[in-house]
Amino acid sequence: MDIEKIIREGIVFRGKSSSPGKKEDKVKTKAKKKAYIAGSHGSGSAKMKAEYRRRRANRHKNG
């Protein structure tokens, strides 16, 4: 019976229902984004991008 119903109707996967009492507001900060933009978190590509941003920001000063 159940297999025939599944074949006819299919299976619907639903996400976990959220209970309204357990909702927590997360604190969002810009600290991680700032570290990435500054290139201070160690990534080579972030350091390169930070250098490009510095050059672009200082472009008007060298003219």
DOMI-424649 format. One line per field, with one value per atom (N, C-alpha, C): atom name; residue number from 1; residue in three letters; x, y, z. Coordinates in steps of 0.1 Angstrom, whole numbers. Example, Ala and Ser with C-alpha at 12.3 -4.5 7.8 and 13.67 -1.06 7.14 Angstrom:
// residues 2
a	c(N, CA, C, N, CA, C)
k	c(1, 1, 1, 2, 2, 2)
r	c(ALA, ALA, ALA, SER, SER, SER)
X	c(132, 123, 132, 128, 137, 129)
Y	c(-57, -45, -33, -22, -11, 0)
Z	c(78, 78, 78, 71, 71, 79)
This chain:
// residues 63
a	c(N, CA, C, N, CA, C, N, CA, C, N, CA, C, N, CA, C, N, CA, C, N, CA, C, N, CA, C, N, CA, C, N, CA, C, N, CA, C, N, CA, C, N, CA, C, N, CA, C, N, CA, C, N, CA, C, N, CA, C, N, CA, C, N, CA, C, N, CA, C, N, CA, C, N, CA, C, N, CA, C, N, CA, C, N, CA, C, N, CA, C, N, CA, C, N, CA, C, N, CA, C, N, CA, C, N, CA, C, N, CA, C, N, CA, C, N, CA, C, N, CA, C, N, CA, C, N, CA, C, N, CA, C, N, CA, C, N, CA, C, N, CA, C, N, CA, C, N, CA, C, N, CA, C, N, CA, C, N, CA, C, N, CA, C, N, CA, C, N, CA, C, N, CA, C, N, CA, C, N, CA, C, N, CA, C, N, CA, C, N, CA, C, N, CA, C, N, CA, C, N, CA, C, N, CA, C, N, CA, C, N, CA, C, N, CA, C, N, CA, C)
k	c(1, 1, 1, 2, 2, 2, 3, 3, 3, 4, 4, 4, 5, 5, 5, 6, 6, 6, 7, 7, 7, 8, 8, 8, 9, 9, 9, 10, 10, 10, 11, 11, 11, 12, 12, 12, 13, 13, 13, 14, 14, 14, 15, 15, 15, 16, 16, 16, 17, 17, 17, 18, 18, 18, 19, 19, 19, 20, 20, 20, 21, 21, 21, 22, 22, 22, 23, 23, 23, 24, 24, 24, 25, 25, 25, 26, 26, 26, 27, 27, 27, 28, 28, 28, 29, 29, 29, 30, 30, 30, 31, 31, 31, 32, 32, 32, 33, 33, 33, 34, 34, 34, 35, 35, 35, 36, 36, 36, 37, 37, 37, 38, 38, 38, 39, 39, 39, 40, 40, 40, 41, 41, 41, 42, 42, 42, 43, 43, 43, 44, 44, 44, 45, 45, 45, 46, 46, 46, 47, 47, 47, 48, 48, 48, 49, 49, 49, 50, 50, 50, 51, 51, 51, 52, 52, 52, 53, 53, 53, 54, 54, 54, 55, 55, 55, 56, 56, 56, 57, 57, 57, 58, 58, 58, 59, 59, 59, 60, 60, 60, 61, 61, 61, 62, 62, 62, 63, 63, 63)
r	c(MET, MET, MET, ASP, ASP, ASP, ILE, ILE, ILE, GLU, GLU, GLU, LYS, LYS, LYS, ILE, ILE, ILE, ILE, ILE, ILE, ARG, ARG, ARG, GLU, GLU, GLU, GLY, GLY, GLY, ILE, ILE, ILE, VAL, VAL, VAL, PHE, PHE, PHE, ARG, ARG, ARG, GLY, GLY, GLY, LYS, LYS, LYS, SER, SER, SER, SER, SER, SER, SER, SER, SER, PRO, PRO, PRO, GLY, GLY, GLY, LYS, LYS, LYS, LYS, LYS, LYS, GLU, GLU, GLU, ASP, ASP, ASP, LYS, LYS, LYS, VAL, VAL, VAL, LYS, LYS, LYS, THR, THR, THR, LYS, LYS, LYS, ALA, ALA, ALA, LYS, LYS, LYS, LYS, LYS, LYS, LYS, LYS, LYS, ALA, ALA, ALA, TYR, TYR, TYR, ILE, ILE, ILE, ALA, ALA, ALA, GLY, GLY, GLY, SER, SER, SER, HIS, HIS, HIS, GLY, GLY, GLY, SER, SER, SER, GLY, GLY, GLY, SER, SER, SER, ALA, ALA, ALA, LYS, LYS, LYS, MET, MET, MET, LYS, LYS, LYS, ALA, ALA, ALA, GLU, GLU, GLU, TYR, TYR, TYR, ARG, ARG, ARG, ARG, ARG, ARG, ARG, ARG, ARG, ARG, ARG, ARG, ALA, ALA, ALA, ASN, ASN, ASN, ARG, ARG, ARG, HIS, HIS, HIS, LYS, LYS, LYS, ASN, ASN, ASN, GLY, GLY, GLY)
X	c(8, 0, 9, 18, 26, 35, 40, 49, 40, 28, 20, 16, 14, 11, 23, 35, 47, 49, 47, 48, 38, 26, 16, 18, 21, 22, 36, 46, 59, 63, 75, 80, 83, 78, 81, 90, 102, 111, 109, 107, 105, 116, 120, 130, 124, 133, 130, 121, 110, 101, 108, 108, 114, 103, 107, 97, 99, 89, 90, 97, 97, 103, 119, 124, 139, 146, 140, 146, 156, 169, 179, 184, 185, 190, 206, 212, 226, 232, 243, 249, 258, 255, 263, 273, 285, 295, 303, 310, 317, 332, 335, 349, 356, 349, 355, 357, 347, 347, 359, 360, 370, 384, 386, 399, 402, 392, 394, 398, 390, 393, 407, 411, 424, 435, 432, 442, 450, 444, 452, 449, 441, 438, 447, 457, 467, 465, 454, 452, 459, 466, 474, 465, 454, 445, 439, 437, 431, 441, 454, 465, 466, 465, 466, 454, 442, 431, 432, 437, 439, 449, 459, 469, 462, 454, 447, 437, 431, 422, 429, 441, 449, 453, 458, 462, 451, 439, 427, 423, 424, 420, 430, 442, 453, 455, 447, 449, 448, 438, 436, 447, 454, 464, 477, 480, 493, 492, 482, 481, 483)
Y	c(-12, 0, 13, 13, 25, 27, 16, 17, 22, 17, 22, 36, 41, 55, 64, 59, 66, 67, 56, 56, 65, 66, 75, 89, 92, 106, 111, 103, 107, 110, 113, 116, 131, 138, 152, 153, 159, 162, 176, 178, 191, 194, 207, 210, 209, 210, 210, 222, 220, 231, 238, 251, 259, 263, 261, 264, 279, 286, 301, 304, 295, 298, 298, 291, 289, 298, 308, 317, 327, 326, 335, 345, 357, 367, 367, 365, 364, 379, 381, 394, 394, 404, 405, 417, 414, 424, 425, 436, 438, 434, 428, 426, 416, 405, 396, 402, 410, 416, 427, 434, 444, 438, 426, 419, 415, 410, 405, 417, 428, 439, 445, 445, 450, 441, 428, 418, 413, 415, 412, 397, 390, 376, 366, 370, 360, 355, 357, 352, 360, 354, 361, 369, 363, 371, 383, 382, 393, 404, 400, 411, 418, 410, 416, 426, 421, 430, 442, 441, 452, 462, 457, 466, 474, 467, 473, 484, 481, 491, 503, 501, 512, 521, 514, 522, 530, 524, 531, 542, 541, 551, 563, 560, 571, 576, 572, 576, 591, 597, 611, 619, 614, 621, 623, 614, 614, 622, 630, 637, 651)
Z	c(0, 0, 0, 9, 10, -3, -8, -20, -32, -33, -44, -43, -31, -28, -32, -28, -32, -47, -54, -68, -75, -70, -75, -72, -59, -55, -53, -52, -51, -36, -34, -20, -19, -9, -7, 5, 3, 14, 18, 31, 36, 46, 48, 57, 72, 81, 95, 98, 105, 108, 120, 119, 129, 140, 152, 163, 167, 169, 171, 184, 194, 206, 206, 197, 197, 187, 183, 173, 180, 176, 181, 171, 175, 165, 166, 154, 154, 153, 159, 158, 146, 137, 125, 127, 124, 125, 111, 110, 97, 100, 111, 114, 104, 100, 91, 77, 73, 60, 60, 71, 71, 71, 78, 77, 63, 56, 42, 33, 35, 26, 29, 41, 45, 41, 38, 35, 47, 58, 70, 75, 68, 73, 67, 59, 54, 40, 34, 21, 11, 2, -8, -18, -22, -31, -24, -11, -3, -2, -1, 0, -13, -24, -37, -40, -36, -38, -29, -17, -8, -14, -21, -27, -39, -47, -58, -52, -41, -35, -30, -24, -20, -31, -42, -54, -60, -61, -66, -57, -44, -35, -36, -38, -39, -53, -63, -76, -78, -72, -73, -66, -57, -49, -56, -66, -73, -86, -88, -101, -100)
